[in-house]
Amino acid sequence: MPQAVEEYVKTKDFNNVDKVKRNILNLYRADIGKHAEGYSLKVESIFDEIPAQLQKHEKKFKLSSISKEARFREYEDAMFWLKDAMIMNPCYNSTAPNIGLKLNTDFMTLKCYMADTGLLISHSFDENGIMAEEIYKKILFDKLEFNEGMIIENMVAQMLITVGHKLYFYSNPSRTDASNRMEIDFLIAKSKISNRHNISPIEVKSGKNYTLSSLNKFIKKYKEQLYIPYVIHTGDFKEENGIVYLPIYMTGLL
């Protein structure tokens, strides 16, 4: 958020920055109570659950974490409200990565990213009020033991939205065929659609040591639909075995 950036430029104090961000989160809560008339409790339940869901390995949003009896149709309006309010960026499962990602969308299987990654960090650490400066520094220097992948993945989602992409991912949890079992973080289509080679899979990696088993399976299975496969990571730009590796800040060029 601009206010948080401005506060850091002026004071270089993460405590002051965190106060600004928490004021914004409080304004979000006030808006939910004021404008999400009739389903504000459901909206707030989803909003509060976003960090915990992104912390999971697969990051899919499970309504059962809110209530065992929860059904998507009961929370659908709440999801759309958060999207329209530009608080949350939904990412839907495209079950067949082909010409039209939207044509094969499973709207009931989704991931929920915060529209602002800085707010996600404050939203994730809200047990004791203001988040201490030492926590920010540990995050910046990779010295805090928690799933940093959720922050990097949220940043990538935010940048893809900013340059005009809708958010899709691919998930096949096959229990019978290991060659089909894969999870791709994001899918984007090239700007000019042709009859083949339209879809780019994107894997996001926060650590230095990682494997690309799902990406390699995807490349093999969907070679007719494949355009350019990308890995967005904390390393430098390179191209290797047909895969383009991008540093995080280059996501906005896709």
FILOGU-304857 format. One record per residue (C-alpha): x, y, z. Coordinates in steps of 0.5 Angstrom, whole numbers. Example, Ala and Ser with C-alpha at 12.3 -4.5 7.8 and 13.67 -1.06 7.14 Angstrom:
NODE       X       Y       Z
NODE      25      -9      16
NODE      27      -2      14
//
This chain:
NODE       X       Y       Z
NODE       0       0       0
NODE       3       7      -2
NODE       2      10       5
NODE       6       4       8
NODE      11       5       3
NODE      11      13       5
NODE      12      12      12
NODE      18       7      11
NODE      21      12       7
NODE      20      18      12
NODE      22      14      18
NODE      25       8      16
NODE      21       5      22
NODE      18      -2      21
NODE      14      -1      27
NODE      11       5      24
NODE      10       2      18
NODE       6      -4      21
NODE       1       1      25
NODE      -1       4      18
NODE      -2      -3      15
NODE      -6      -5      21
NODE     -10       1      20
NODE     -12      -1      13
NODE     -14      -8      16
NODE     -18      -5      21
NODE     -22       0      15
NODE     -23      -7      11
NODE     -26     -10      17
NODE     -31      -4      18
NODE     -32      -4      11
NODE     -34     -11      11
NODE     -39     -10      17
NODE     -42      -4      13
NODE     -42      -6       6
NODE     -43     -14       6
NODE     -50     -13       9
NODE     -53     -20      10
NODE     -47     -24      10
NODE     -41     -20      13
NODE     -40     -26      18
NODE     -38     -30      12
NODE     -34     -25       9
NODE     -30     -24      15
NODE     -29     -31      16
NODE     -26     -32       9
NODE     -22     -26      10
NODE     -19     -28      17
NODE     -18     -35      14
NODE     -13     -33       8
NODE      -6     -33      12
NODE      -8     -40      15
NODE     -10     -43       8
NODE      -4     -40       4
NODE       1     -43       9
NODE      -1     -50       7
NODE       3     -54       2
NODE      -3     -54      -4
NODE      -6     -47      -1
NODE     -13     -49      -4
NODE     -18     -46       0
NODE     -22     -51       4
NODE     -29     -48       7
NODE     -29     -54      12
NODE     -24     -50      16
NODE     -29     -45      17
NODE     -35     -50      19
NODE     -35     -57      17
NODE     -42     -56      14
NODE     -40     -50      10
NODE     -42     -51       3
NODE     -39     -47      -3
NODE     -46     -44      -5
NODE     -47     -41       2
NODE     -40     -37       1
NODE     -40     -36      -6
NODE     -43     -28      -5
NODE     -38     -27       0
NODE     -32     -29      -4
NODE     -34     -25     -10
NODE     -35     -19      -5
NODE     -28     -20      -3
NODE     -26     -20     -10
NODE     -30     -14     -12
NODE     -27     -10      -6
NODE     -20     -11      -9
NODE     -18     -14      -2
NODE     -17     -22      -5
NODE     -15     -24     -11
NODE     -18     -31     -13
NODE     -14     -36     -17
NODE     -19     -42     -20
NODE     -17     -49     -22
NODE     -17     -50     -30
NODE     -18     -57     -31
NODE     -16     -57     -38
NODE     -10     -53     -40
NODE     -12     -51     -47
NODE     -14     -45     -51
NODE     -19     -42     -46
NODE     -17     -43     -39
NODE     -24     -40     -37
NODE     -28     -45     -41
NODE     -25     -51     -36
NODE     -25     -47     -30
NODE     -27     -51     -23
NODE     -30     -45     -19
NODE     -31     -49     -13
NODE     -23     -51     -13
NODE     -19     -44     -12
NODE     -14     -41      -8
NODE     -15     -34      -5
NODE      -9     -29      -5
NODE      -9     -22      -1
NODE      -9     -17      -6
NODE      -3     -13      -2
NODE       3     -18       0
NODE       5     -13       5
NODE      -2     -13       8
NODE      -2     -21       8
NODE       4     -20      13
NODE       1     -16      18
NODE      -5     -20      17
NODE      -1     -27      18
NODE       2     -24      25
NODE      -4     -21      29
NODE      -4     -25      35
NODE       0     -19      39
NODE      -2     -13      36
NODE       4      -9      33
NODE       9     -14      29
NODE      16     -12      32
NODE      21     -10      27
NODE      26     -16      29
NODE      20     -20      25
NODE      21     -16      19
NODE      28     -16      19
NODE      28     -24      20
NODE      23     -25      14
NODE      27     -20      10
NODE      34     -24      11
NODE      30     -31      11
NODE      32     -32      18
NODE      24     -34      20
NODE      22     -41      21
NODE      15     -41      17
NODE      13     -42      10
NODE      16     -36       6
NODE      13     -39       0
NODE       6     -36       1
NODE       9     -29       1
NODE      13     -30      -5
NODE       7     -34      -9
NODE       2     -28      -6
NODE       7     -23      -9
NODE       7     -27     -16
NODE      -1     -27     -16
NODE      -1     -20     -15
NODE       4     -18     -20
NODE       0     -22     -25
NODE      -6     -19     -24
NODE      -3     -12     -24
NODE      -1     -13     -31
NODE      -8     -16     -33
NODE      -8     -23     -32
NODE     -13     -27     -29
NODE     -11     -32     -24
NODE     -11     -40     -26
NODE      -8     -46     -23
NODE      -8     -53     -25
NODE      -9     -59     -20
NODE      -9     -66     -21
NODE      -9     -70     -15
NODE     -10     -77     -18
NODE      -9     -83     -14
NODE      -9     -88     -19
NODE      -4     -85     -24
NODE       3     -82     -21
NODE       4     -79     -28
NODE      -2     -75     -28
NODE      -1     -73     -21
NODE       1     -65     -21
NODE       0     -58     -18
NODE       2     -52     -22
NODE       2     -46     -19
NODE      -1     -41     -24
NODE      -3     -42     -32
NODE      -3     -36     -37
NODE      -4     -35     -44
NODE       0     -32     -49
NODE      -3     -25     -52
NODE      -5     -28     -59
NODE      -8     -35     -59
NODE      -7     -40     -64
NODE      -9     -47     -65
NODE      -3     -50     -61
NODE       2     -48     -56
NODE      -2     -43     -52
NODE      -1     -44     -45
NODE       5     -42     -40
NODE       5     -46     -34
NODE       9     -42     -28
NODE      12     -45     -22
NODE      14     -41     -16
NODE      20     -43     -12
NODE      22     -39      -5
NODE      28     -43      -4
NODE      35     -45      -7
NODE      34     -52      -7
NODE      28     -55     -11
NODE      25     -60     -16
NODE      21     -59     -22
NODE      17     -66     -22
NODE      10     -63     -23
NODE      13     -58     -28
NODE      16     -64     -32
NODE      10     -68     -32
NODE       6     -62     -35
NODE      11     -61     -40
NODE      11     -68     -42
NODE       3     -69     -42
NODE       1     -62     -45
NODE       7     -61     -50
NODE       1     -59     -56
NODE      -2     -54     -51
NODE       5     -52     -48
NODE       8     -45     -50
NODE      14     -43     -45
NODE      14     -46     -38
NODE      17     -41     -33
NODE      20     -42     -26
NODE      20     -36     -22
NODE      25     -36     -17
NODE      30     -32     -12
NODE      36     -33     -17
NODE      38     -30     -23
NODE      35     -30     -30
NODE      37     -37     -34
NODE      34     -41     -40
NODE      35     -49     -39
NODE      32     -55     -42
NODE      27     -51     -45
NODE      25     -48     -38
NODE      26     -40     -37
NODE      28     -38     -30
NODE      26     -31     -28
NODE      28     -27     -22
NODE      21     -25     -18
NODE      22     -18     -20
NODE      21     -20     -27
NODE      14     -23     -26
NODE      11     -16     -29
NODE      14     -17     -35
NODE      10     -24     -37
//
